[in-house]
Amino acid sequence: MGKILIIAEKPSVARDLASVLGKIKKTGDWYENDEYIISSAVGHLVELFMPEDIDKKLGYWKLDALPIIPETFGLKPIEKTKSKFNELKKLIRRRDVDTIVNACDAGREGELIFTYLFELAGGKKPVKRLWMRSMTRGAILDAFQNLKTAEQMENLQSAARCRSESDWLIGINGTRAITTRMFGNRTRSRGTLATVGRVQTPTLAIVLDREKEIRGFSARNYWRLVADFEISEGNYEGVYQKPNYKKSDNAHDRIDRIWDKREADSVLAEARQSSRAQVSEEKKRTRQLSPLLYDLTTLQREGNNRFGYSARRTLQIAQSLYERHKLITYPRTDSRALPNDYLDTCRATLGNLRGDLQPFAEEVLKNSWLKPDRRIFNDAKVSDHFAIIPTGQESGSLSPEESKVYDMIARRFLAVFFPAAEFDVTVRRSALKEHVFRTEGKVMVIPGWMSIYNKSASGGDVLPALVASDGDPPEAAMKTIELVEDATRPPTRYTEATLLSAMEGAGKLVDDEELAEAMKEKGLGTPATRAQTIEQLINQKYIERQKRELLPTVKAESLIEFLNAVRAEVLTSPTMTGEWEYKLKEIENGRLTRADFMRGIAEATDQIITRTKAFKEADGAKELAILSPTNGKPMLESLRMYISQDEKIKIYKTLCGRKLVVDELKGLLDGQTIGPFEDFVSKAGKPFQASLRLKPDHRVEYVFVEKNENGADGNGVEAGTDLETLPVIGKCPKDGGRVMEAPKAFACEHHLDEKRTCDFRISRLMLEKSLPVEQMTKLLDEGKTDLIEKFRSKRTKKHFSAYLVLKKNGRIGFEFPPRPAKKEKSSAK
């Protein structure tokens, strides 16, 4: 009888398998004894042919050569891991091997890694599948007792191939077509490569749509009436409620918001005519169940919300807890339930938890709270893998990050077995004649599962008790009443946590857990790939991280605008791409064929290419109120360019990652050198500073100014200029020298001279606003300017007004006009 070759996805898993199967010794780069050979890949070792591998002519990016739709997809080793592939190929072909076990990660990607490896290696021998739910010794041995057959894995393998090939078709064809049309024959670099993808592009569209909502948002003022009431047991605050309120489609509408100032003043005047309020209240006991167990997406969301971890970092930590420490079950799961037969396993896990979790585990077992519950144990809600739970192994030595994520998982596991938390909710209504003011108090009376998170029964907003006297209706004295002005706020930018939610629901943000669960199967990507998609968008300069917020770049905006112009909805629609993900799931379940799915992807690819080829730059161009110096006619603004009607001037709107606005275009056409601007990005991805001007042939030229040792630059003072001819506007706050008005800056005389001993300098153009000389004089004399309007934010691209202030260190800062003060919330609402 021949040997069994076991191929894991990673070396660490191969090592664990060798230990469990009899402490098999390492021989070279693999483990071997008389029965087993155990080796591993290092992730993906094989990739699909690139177009130039199919035909050398396809190495040139030409629109006419598209679409590229191979009849069959060729495979080749990945160059950097080719030696590992050759090693496994020899093992697969060894004569003493008669069975091969696929022990790659139990999921679609693990199946693809092995499938491509086995196929390219020319494997012909029988294959079994090791499907491990966790990395504990018991789970590994159980998986070996229940090896799956190749026939059982056929649907998952088909879905894996479809995912890979559809990404190739959409990515290769879309990227080549869009890049060629957007950037022409210019060098393809990080800045001029318009990568698109079946999942990443609709994800980017979600982020950009939110940014456009923010930019287009107009704040609207509203008023709230807040009254302080007094009863014998103490004081409380109430908020006015509009009568006959009906919820509208306006997301900002609330029952306590009055949109008309005259109406608010009228209600205030009427309410002040009463000094005492008739009071009534309702008390209700409410129950709050614990959250469901974690799947990967909810774990990543909470890791981002609680600790600021990126989705990728949370996945890395979870993988370490699974592979290295054996503390949790398989993390790349989209399920939040456990199998029906997992009751005994959970009992054993509870019995093995130690430390500060042990008392809670003992309480579950002691009170018999562990019992069949379809909310927790439900085969219908378990896909390839069940929810993430602890294994009950000893925790050992963990890093601070690992400890935090493990604690999240373990506490959530305990919480689902605990009773619901219970609250007494009191709603009090205080009526000043017909005007009703609402107050809510919420007190936890039974902590239930919340005790696991150190929340006690004493917490909550306690209202002073309402006591009726001699059978009369309770009353409260109205002490003060105030009209509070506020304004609506724009939607918040996406964080990784909220973007993961959007991807999970295919762009439909749903807060309700049960509804989100029903929508999950039509999400963008999978739990295992969503973090990677976000990282790709950041690496490709489509998205930037600013603290926890995700902001789209100019490059992202240009791409989505172009895709919308060519009507490539198949790439930008999250719903459509969510449908594709749903169909991949249908293939896994045997309800859709691989051929039918790929036929649809090929048709979508052909549609993208056809519409991209048909695009004309002049389509939808609009006239500007700027005349062309070549023919005296209005300039045209197309999707990508500013164009003169005789087509002698063609200027791209995005230059090195920076968008050229209409006011700047006018300066260029008037013969000015505009700038310097600090937000250009080179082909290497590095920021640089330059001015712009038009050459005689009407092409844009970058004007660079050498920096001196202090980093000063671009003052517009020509060599040999007598500094005494420059106007003096004030005194330098750094060294007491004279501040002079240079062509491109206001700068200290000791910055403008050859020695450059002072670095005080203010560019005359700040955030697209030309700074008036008289305001710079006032800044130097008084330390603050008047309110200056029409600064333009680099981040939001919206105009704003601010004062410029002189700081103690000689630097310049912004001071914003105050907003109406908000009334602080009381302890009971």
N, C-alpha and C positions, 0 to 999 in steps of 0.2 A: 504493500500500500504506500502511495506517495505522500509527500508532505503537503501541508496546508499553508499557503502564503496569505498572510493577513496584511492589508495595506491600510494604514490609518492616514488621517489628513495632516497630522502634525507629529513631530518627533516626541513631544511630551506624552501624547496619547499612546504611541507605540511602546514607550517605556512602561506606562501603567499596565498595558495589556500583557507585556512580557512578565511583569511582576505577578499579576493575578493568575496567569496560566502556568505558573510553576517556577517562577524566578529564572526565566530563560536567560542565558548569558549572551552578552553582546559579542558579535563576531564581525569586525569591521564596522560598517555603518548600519548593520541590522542585527536583530536577535535571532538565534537559531538553536534548535535542538533536534532530536530525532523525529518529532511530530510537527513542529511549527517553524515557519520563517516569518518574522514580524518586522515590517519596514514601514516607511511613511513617505508621503509627499511633503512638500512645504507650501501648502496651499495649492493654487493652480500651477500646473506644470505645462499645460497644453493650451493653445489658443487657436482661434479660427484663422484661416488664411486672410491676409490683407489683400486689397485689390491688386497690388503689384505682384503678389504671389500667384495670382490667377493669370495675369497678363502684364508684362513689363510696361506696356503702353499705358496701363491704368495708374502708373506711378505719377503721371502728370494729371493735375486737377483740371479737367475740362468739363464744362457743363454738358457739352454734346455727348459725352461718354456715359451720362447718367440716364436712367437708373442702372445700377449694377445689382442684378438679382441672380446669384449663382443657382444652377440647378441642384448642385450638391455643395456642401460647405466643407472645404478641405481643412485639415488640421496640421499644426506644426508645433514643435517644442518651443516654449518660451526661452529665449536665448540665455538669459541670466541663470536659469535653473536647468539647463540642458544636460549637465552631468548627472543630476539627480534623476531626470527622466530616463537617461540611458541605463542607470543602475537598476531602476525598477523594471525597465524593459527586459533586461537580462534575467531578473528574478522571475518575471512572468513566463519567460520562455524556458526556464530550467526544466530539464527532463524529469527531475525527481519531484516536481510540483504537479499535482493532479487536480487541486481545488484551490480557488482563490476566494478570499472573503473581503468584501468591501466594508472597511471599518471607518470610512470617512464620516464626517459629521452627519447626523441624521436629519437631512433636509434636502431641499432642492439643489443648493450649491454643492453640498457634499456629494450628491449623486452625480452632478455634472463633472466635478473634478475627477472622480473615478472613471466615469463613462468615457471621457475624452482620452484619459491616460490609457485605459485598457484597449480602446479602439486603435489609437495610433501605435501602440506597442504590438499590435497584431494578435491580441489575446483571443484564444479559441476555447479555453478550458472552462469548465462549469464555474459559475459565480454564485456565491451566497452573500446575503446582506446582513451585517451586524447592526442592529438598531438599538442604540443605547439611550435610555432616558436620563441617566445620570452616570457619574464616573466612580461611584462607590464599588467596592469589590462585589457586593451582592448583586448590584445592577448589571455589572459586566458579565458575571457568571450566568445570570438569568438571560441576558441577551444571547449568549452563546448557546443556551439551551433552546432558544426560539429563533434560530436563524431564518431569515426570509429568503424566498426563492427569487430568481431573476424575473420570473413571470409576475410575481407580486409587485415588483418595483418598476414594471414597464411603464405604467402611467406617469409615475413621478419622473422617470427618465425622459419621457416624451415632453413633459412640461418644462424640464430643465433645458432640453435642447431648444424648445420653442422660445424660451426666455432669452437664451444666448443668441440665437439666430435673428430674432426680431430686433434685439438691441443692435445687432450688427447692421441689419438692413436700414433701420431708421437712423442710427448714428452715423454710419459711413456715408450714406447717400445724402441725408439731411445736412450734415456738417459740410460736405464738399459743395453741395448746391448753394447753401446759404452763404458760406464763406466766399465763394466765387462771385456771387451777385452783390454781396455787401462790400467786399474789399477789392474786387477785380483781380488783377494779376500782381498786386502788391505782395511783398514777402509775407508768408504765413508764419506768424510768431504768436506768442501768448496773447498779444494785443490784437492781432488781426486774424484770429482763428475763432470762428463762430461755431463752437461745438453745440450740437443739439442731441437730445436723447429722448427716448420713449417715456422716461420717468422724470429726468432732471428738468426738462424744459417746461412741462406743466407745473412742476413745483416752483420754478422760477417765476412763472406767470402769476402764481398765487401771491408771492412776495411782492411783485411789482404792482399788482392790482391793489393791494393794501396801501402801498406807498402813494399811489395815485389818489386813493380815497383821502389820505392824510393831506396831500398837497391841495386837493380841491375842496377841503373842508372849510366851511365858513362858520365861525362861532356864532351862536345865537344866545342872547341874554335871556335869562328867566329869573323869577323871583320866588322865594319861599317865605312863608310866614311861620315864625317860630315863637312860641309863647312859653313862659315859665309859670307854672301853677303851684299853689301851696295848699296842702291839707295838714291835718293835725299831726300826721306821722312823718311829714317832711315835704320836700319839693321834688318836682319832676318837670320834664320838658315835653311839649307836644308840638307836632308839625301839622299845619293846615292841610286838609284833604279836599280836593275839588269835588263838588257834588255831581252826581250823575256821570262820573268819569267812565269812559269806555276806552279800552286799550286800542291804540291805533297802530298803523304800520311804521310810524315814526319811532325809531329805536330810542330817541332821546326823550320821548314823551313819558311823563310820570304823573301819578296822581297828585303829587305834592308840588308840581312845577306850574307856575302861572306865567304865561308867555307875554301877557300884555301888562305894561307898567300901570296904566290907568285902572285896569281891573284889580291889580294887586293893591293899589292905593285905596281903592273903594272898599275892598274886603277889610283892609287894615283899619280904615276909619269906622266901619260898621262894628268890627270886633271890639274896638276900644270903647264902644258905648256900653259894654257889659263888663262888670267887675267880677262877676261870679259865673262859674261854668257848671252845668249839669253834667255829672260824670257817670258813665256806665263802663262795665268791663266784662270780658269773657276770659275764662281760664280753660286751657286745654292741655292734656298730656299728649306729647308727641314722641314718636320713636324714630331713631336713626340707626339703620343697619350699618355694619362695617363695610368699607369698600371691598370690591372683589379682589381676588388674588392678582398678582402681577403677571402681565405678559411683558414682552420686551419693551413695547412702545410706552406703556404706562410707567414702567420702571425708569426709562430714559426721561420721560417728562418730569417725573418727580425728582430725579437726580438733578435735572437742570433747574427746577424751581427751588429746591431746598439748598443745594450746594453749588449751583452754577456750573455743574459738569456738562460738557458737550455730550451730545448723543453718542458720539464715537467713543468718548472716554468712559461713559457708563457701560457701554458694551464691552470695552476692553477689561474693565474691572470685573464685570459679571463673568466673562470668559475665564479670567484668572481664578475666580471663586469656584467655577465649574471644573476646569481642567487641572489646575495646580493644587488647589486646596480640597477639592471634592466636597465642598460645603453646600452647593446648591445643585438643583437639577438643570437640565439643558436650557440655556437662556434664550436662544433664538426662536422663540415661540410666539404665536399669535393667539394662544388660548388663555383663558382666565378661569378655567375650571379643571377639575381632576377627574380621572376615570372612576366609574362606579365602584370598581373593586379595589380602590386605594385606601379604604378605611383603615385596614390593619397597618398599612405602611405609615399612615399619618399617626396612628397610635404609637408605633415604635419610634417615630421621629420625635413626637412630643416627650416620650420617656427619656430621650437622649439629650434634650436641650439643657444647657447648663448656664451658670452665671446668673445675671439678673433676670433672664428669661425663664428660668426654671420654675419659680413660684407660679407664674401665669400658666405654664404648661401643666403643672400639677393641679391647678384649679380646674382646667378643662377636663382632665381625666377624672378628678374627684367628683365633679358635678355631672358627669356623663353628658357633657355638651358636644362631644364628638359622636355624631350620629348621621345617618343618611339624610342629605339635604341637597335637593336638585340645584340649588344655587351654587353649591360647592362641588358636588360629585355629579357629573352629568356627561355621559359619553357623547351626547349629541353636540356638546359645545367643546369637544376636544378634537383638534385636527391631528397633524402628525405628532405633535408634542403637547403636553399638558402645561398648566400654569407653572411659574417658577416658585419653588418652595425649597426650604432647607432640607438637607439629607440627614441631619442628626449627627454628623461626624464631629469630632472634636475640632474646635476652631483653630487652635495653634496660634502661630504668630502671623498677624495680618498687618498690612500697612494701614495708616489712618483712613485712606480712601476706601480700601477693601472693607474695613470695619464698619464704615458708615453704610455702604451698600448692603452688606450682609445683614446689618441690624434692621434696615428697611424691610428686607425680604422676610426675615424671621418674625418680626413684629406683625407684619401683614398676615403671615401664616397663622399666628396665634389669634389675631383679631377676628378672623372669619368664623371661629368657633365660639367666640364670646357672645353673650346676649346683646341685644340692641341697647344703645344709650338712650335714656329717657329724659325729657325736658318738660318742665311746666312753662307753657307760653301764655303770658297774659297780654291781652290787647285792650288798652284803655282808651276810651273816647271821651274827650272833654268838649262840650258844646257851649260856645258863646253865642246864644240864640241859635240861628241855623248854621253857624259856622263850626265845623267839627275839626278838632285837633287830635291826632293819633299818637299814642305812645305804646311801645312794645317792650316788655320785659321777658327775658328768657333765662330760666334757671335750671341747671342740670341737677336732677334729683337721683338718678341712677347712672353712674358712669359707664357701666357695661364695658364694651370693647375699648372705650376711650381711656380706661384705667391703664391699659398697656402703654399708652402714650403719656402717662403721668398727669392725666386730667382727673380732678376729683369732683365729687358731687356738690362742692360748695361754689363752684364757678358760675358766673353768669351775671346778667344785668338785673339787679334786684330793684323792683319798684317799691316805694313806700306804701304800706298797706292802706287800703281804702276802707274806712269805717263809716257806716251809715248811723245817723243819730235819730233816735225816736221814730223810726219808721219812715222818715223823710228821705227823698232821693238824695244820694250823696252829692255834695257840692265841693268845688275847689275855688280858691281865690286866684284870680288872674293877677300876677304881680307885674310882669312886663310882657310886651309883645313887640316883635321887631321884624322888619322886612329885610331879608337877606338877599342880596343880588349875587348872581353867579352866571356862568356861561357854559354852554355845552363844550365838550372836548372831543377832539378827533379820535378815531380808533387808534389803539396802540399798535406799535410795530410788532412784527413777529419775533418771538424768541425761539430757541430750538424746541422748547416744550410746546409752544402753541403751534409751531410749524409742523411738528410731528403729529399733532392732533388733526391739523388740516390735511396732511398727507393720508392719514388713516381714514378720514371720512371723505376722501376724494374732493377736497375743497369745501365741503359742507361742515362748518364748525358746529359741533354738537356737544353741549355740556352734559346732557343727560347720559349717564353711563349705559343704561339699558338700550337706549336708542343708538348710541355710538357702537355698541356691540353688534346690533343688527346690521349696521352699515359697513362694518369692518372689512368684509370680504370684497368690497369694491374700492379699496384704498389704492393710493399711489405707492408702488413698490411693496416690499414686505418688511416686517419688523427688523429683519437682519440686514436689509439693504438701505433703509431710510437714512441712517446716520452717514453711510458712505455717500449717498446722494448729496446731502447737505455739504459734506466736506469737499466733494467735487465742485460744487457751485462756488465755494469759497476759493479753492485752488485755481479755478479758471477765471477768477476775478469778476464773476457775475454778482457775488454777494460779499459784503464786508461785515465783520463782527465789530460792533461798537458796544463794549461791555457785554450785556446779554442780548442786545438787540441785533437783528439781522437787517441790513440795508442793501437794496439793489444798487448796482453801479450804473454809470452812463452806458457801459457796454451792454448791460442787461436790458436797459431801456431801448437801445438801438436794435437789439436782436428781436425783442418781442414786438416792437413797432413794425419791423420788417416782416415778421411772420404773420402779423395781422393784415398787413398790406397785401401779401400774396395769398391770404385766406388759408393758411396752413393750420386750420383748427385742430387737425389731427395731432399736431404737436403741442398746441397751447391749451387744449381743453383737459382739465383734470378729470372731468367726468368720463370722457372718452377713454383716457388712459386707464382710469379706474375700471372701466369695462374690460379692457384687455387683461388686467390683473385678475379680474373675476373669471375670465375665460381660461386663464392658466390654471386656476383652481379647479375649474370644470374638467380640464384635461387630467389633472391628478385624480379626480374622482371618477374618471372614465365616462363622463357625460359629453365630451367633445373630442373630436379627433385632431391629431396634430396637423394633418393636411388642411382641414378647414380653417384652423387658426392661422397658419402660415399664408394661406391664400388671402385672408383678410389683411394681413400685415403687408404683403406684396402690393395689394391694391392701394393701401394707404401710402406706401412708399412712392408708387407711381404718381399718385395724386399730388404729393409734395413737390416732386420734380417738375411735373407738368405746369403747375401754377407758378413755380419759381422761374421757369424758363419764360413764361408769358408775361412776367412783370416788366413794366416800362417805367423808367425813372420819372417821366413827366406825368404819370398817372396821379391825379389828385393834387398836382402842384398848385400853390396859391400865390397870388401877387402880394408883394410887400410894398410898404410905403417908402422904399429906398430905390433910387434910380441907379441904373448901371452906368459906369463911366464909359462903356464901350458903345452904347447906342441910345442912352438917355431914356430907356424904357424901364418900367418897374422890374426889379429882381424877382425871381420866382423861388419859392421854398418848396422843395420836394421832400420825400421821406428822408433821404440821406444827404441832400446837398442844397446849397444855395446856387442858383443857376441864372445867368443872364439869358435873355430871350434869344440873343444871337449865338448862345452857347460858347462864347469866347471866355467866359468866366465860369468855372465849376469849382466850388469850394465845399469840401466835406464838412458836415455839421459837427462831426466828432473828430477831433484832432488829438492823437496820442492820449486817448481816454478822457479828454476834456471836451465838453460841449460848447460850441461857439454860439453865443446868443446874438439876437438881431442887432442890438445896440453896438456890439463889438464888430459885427460885420460892417456896419455903417462907417465906423472908424477906419477899418481896413480900406474900404472903397474910397474914402476921402483922402487916402494917402498917408494916414497916420501909422506910426508904430505903436501898437497897443500892448499893454502889459507893463512890467513882467507879471506872468501868472505862475503860481507855485504848484498847480495841481495837474501838470502833465505827467504821464507815465510812459517810460521808455519801453522798447520791445522786450527788454530783459525784466520788465515788471518793476523798475525803480522809478521813484518820483523825480522830476527835474523841473527847473525853472527856466522860463524863456519868454521873450516878447514875440509878437507876430507882426509881419508886414507883407505887403504884396510886392512881388517882383514885377519887372516890366512886362513879363509874359502872363501876368495875372495869376501866377501860382503863389501859394502861401509859403513864406520863408520863416524859419525859426531864427530869432536873433538871441544869441547867447552872450552874456556878459561875464567875464572872468571874475571869480570871487577872490577877495583878498584874504589875508590870514584871519581877519575877524568875521568873515562870512558876509560882509556888506557887499551889495551889488546893485547894478542897474540904477544909478542916480541920474543918468543922462548928462553928466558933466563931462565935456570933451577935454582931452588932454591939453594942458597949457592954459585953460580958462583961469582968469583972475577971479578968485573967490570973492574979492571985494565988490565985484559987480553984481553979486547975487543979493536979492532982498533979504533983510533980517526980519524974522517974525517973532522972536522971543528968546528966552534964556534956556539953555540946556539943563534939564533936571538932574543930569548925571555928573557933569563936570563944570557946570557954570558957563560954558562957552556959548557962542551965538548959534541959534538955530536958523538955518538959511533955507530959502525956497529954491530948490533945484528943479530941473525939468520933470523929474519922475519921483521926487521924494522931498520930504522936509527932514533935514539932517543937521546934526551938530557940525560946526566948522572943523572940529578935530576928527570928524569922520570923513569929511570931504577932502581934507588935505592928504599929502603923501604919507604921513606917518600913521594915520588911522588909529589914533590913541583912544577914541571914543566910539561906541557902537550905537549911539542913539540915532534912530532913523524911523520915519513913518512913511510908507508908500503912499503916493498921492491917490492911488486907486485901491480901495479896501473893500473886499467882497462886492466887486462890481460897482462901487459907489465912489465917485470922484469927490475927494474931501475939499470943502471950501477953505480958502486961506484964512478968512476971518475966524472960522471955527478952530483952526489949528492955533491961531494966536490966543483965542480964549482958553483953549486947553492948557497952553503953557503958562498963561497968566493966572487963571483961576482953578486949574486942575480938573475942569469938566466943561464939555461943550454943551450947546443947546441940543434938543432932541433932533437927531439926524434921521431922515427917512430913506427908505428904499435900499438898505443893505440887502444882499441876497445870500441866503444861507447855502453853504456848499453841500450840506447834508440833505436838507429838505427842498432846496431850490426855491423856497418861498421868500418873499420880501419881508423885512421886519424893520422896526424903528428902534433906536437905542441912543443913549448918551455915550460918548467916549470919555473915559476917566483916566487920569494920570496916577499910576500906582506909586508907592513909596520907592520901589526899586527902579523907577524910571520907565517901566513898561506901560503899555496901553491896554486898557480893558474895556469891556462893555458894561453898561448899567441900564437895566430895562425899566420902563415906566411901571409903576406898581399896578397890580390888578386889584379889583375890589376885594376887600378882606372877607374871608369866609368865617362864618360863625362856627366855633368849635362844637363838636358833637358832645352831647351830654353822656353820662354813663348809662342812661336808660333811654332807648328809642323804641 
